[in-house]
């Protein structure tokens, strides 16, 4: 047997195994209720993802890489998505000045509901606790301790602090956490609102360390998370302050969202998280993030 033929056979087997894995993930996702189980992520602002700010952003790749653990558990790299027009990671400007909350003292915190610095105003909304587990999708799903996660999202009114009119002097709903020995971080925030043109979501960026989490050029992954439609509908229809989100949600789906629409079923399954709770007690969710490093 020629060496190149042997190599080709190995490659064909790897492709077949990967396709079978993706089919199993897709079937599992569909049996679990499809989009009803989704908690996938962010980009944009109260007027959509085409804002007046200037700068660079990361675009979706439409592809994913991955590996498996010793017990066969899947670990697929999360899809890379745009950071939207309101990241405040140094990649764009507001009123002619570079916006970078990552370089401000106080941004490293678990509870991101309040502003820090000159303002201590708190963003109102239904409480949400979100846990992210960072795994290396290129190295047998090994945990990524000491990696940093920058998380941000809109208010219940669909506004972004530091950018949107009325909240430019606030920096709430933005924060950085460092992964523990298990690669896990936790954020306490609020359930985000929905605005015209975007499905409900959160944004996040992954950095190799806290010291590097100061400028967007150091990030190793930019992606987004979204929420199950039934949970969104319940919050928007029954919780105080979310009335504007009812009509906004009615006009958008995951299929026509300009960020999530190009993701494969396997990618969406990888960004799925179980969200439990209630309006009265708040919600909690957990998600595994595959980082190809």
Secondary structure, DSSP 8 states (H G I E B T S, - for coil): --HHHHHHHHHHHHHHHHHHHHHHHHHHHHHTTGGGGB-B----BTTBS--S--B------S---EEE-TT--EEEB-------S---EEEEEETTEEEEGGGSTT-B-SB-SB--SS---B--S-EEEEEEEEEETTTTTEE-TT-EEEEE---TTS--TTTSTT-TT---SEEEEE--TTSEEEEEEE-----TTS-SEEEEEEESSTTTTTSGGGEEEEEEEE--HHHHHHHHHHSTT-HHHHHHHHT--TTT-TTTTT--HHHHHHTB-EEEEETTTEEEEEEEEEE--
